[in-house]
Amino acid sequence: MFGRTRAAVIRLVGADGELTTGTLAARLGVSAASASQHATALRGAGLLTSERRGKTVHHALTPLGERFLRGGE
């Protein structure tokens, strides 16, 4: 479930606080569809929240995602 790309999503969102699907895709070097799939899986695991604002979707870490990023502190 947590391969290299999904771990990178957690790190990127954690570092920026919030990222759009398009920004995630660009930073990861993957398609927007792929970035969306990774975000969906992480949202399903309770690590991300996603909010549509107009034409973009913004992703942020949940409190669980923040703990996961810090190594379970």
C-alpha positions in Angstrom: 0.0 0.0 0.0 2.8 2.4 0.8 5.2 2.3 -2.1 7.7 5.0 -3.0 5.2 7.2 -4.8 2.6 7.2 -2.0 5.3 7.9 0.6 6.5 10.9 -1.6 2.9 12.2 -1.7 2.8 12.2 2.1 6.1 14.0 2.3 5.2 16.6 -0.3 1.8 17.4 1.2 3.3 17.5 4.7 6.0 19.9 3.6 3.6 22.3 1.8 0.6 21.8 4.0 -1.7 21.5 1.0 -1.2 20.6 -2.7 -3.5 20.3 -5.7 -3.6 17.1 -7.8 -1.9 18.9 -10.7 1.0 20.1 -8.5 1.4 16.6 -7.0 1.5 15.2 -10.5 4.2 17.7 -11.6 6.4 17.2 -8.6 6.1 13.4 -8.7 6.6 13.2 -12.5 3.4 11.2 -13.0 0.1 11.9 -14.8 -2.7 13.8 -13.0 -4.8 10.6 -13.2 -2.0 8.7 -11.4 -1.6 11.4 -8.8 -5.3 11.3 -8.2 -5.3 7.5 -7.7 -2.5 7.8 -5.1 -4.4 10.5 -3.3 -7.6 8.4 -3.4 -5.8 5.5 -1.8 -4.2 7.7 0.9 -7.6 9.3 1.6 -9.1 5.8 1.9 -6.4 5.0 4.5 -7.4 8.1 6.4 -4.1 9.9 5.7 -5.3 12.7 3.4 -8.3 14.9 3.0 -9.3 16.2 -0.4 -11.5 19.2 -1.2 -12.7 20.4 -4.6 -12.4 24.1 -5.2 -13.7 25.0 -8.6 -11.7 23.0 -11.1 -8.9 21.9 -8.7 -8.8 19.4 -5.9 -6.6 20.3 -2.8 -5.1 17.6 -0.6 -3.9 18.0 3.0 -2.8 15.6 5.7 -5.2 14.4 8.3 -4.0 14.3 11.9 -3.3 10.6 11.3 -1.3 11.5 8.2 0.7 14.0 10.2 1.5 11.3 12.8 2.4 8.8 10.0 4.8 11.4 8.5 6.5 12.0 11.9 6.9 8.2 12.3 4.1 7.6 14.7 5.1 10.1 17.4 
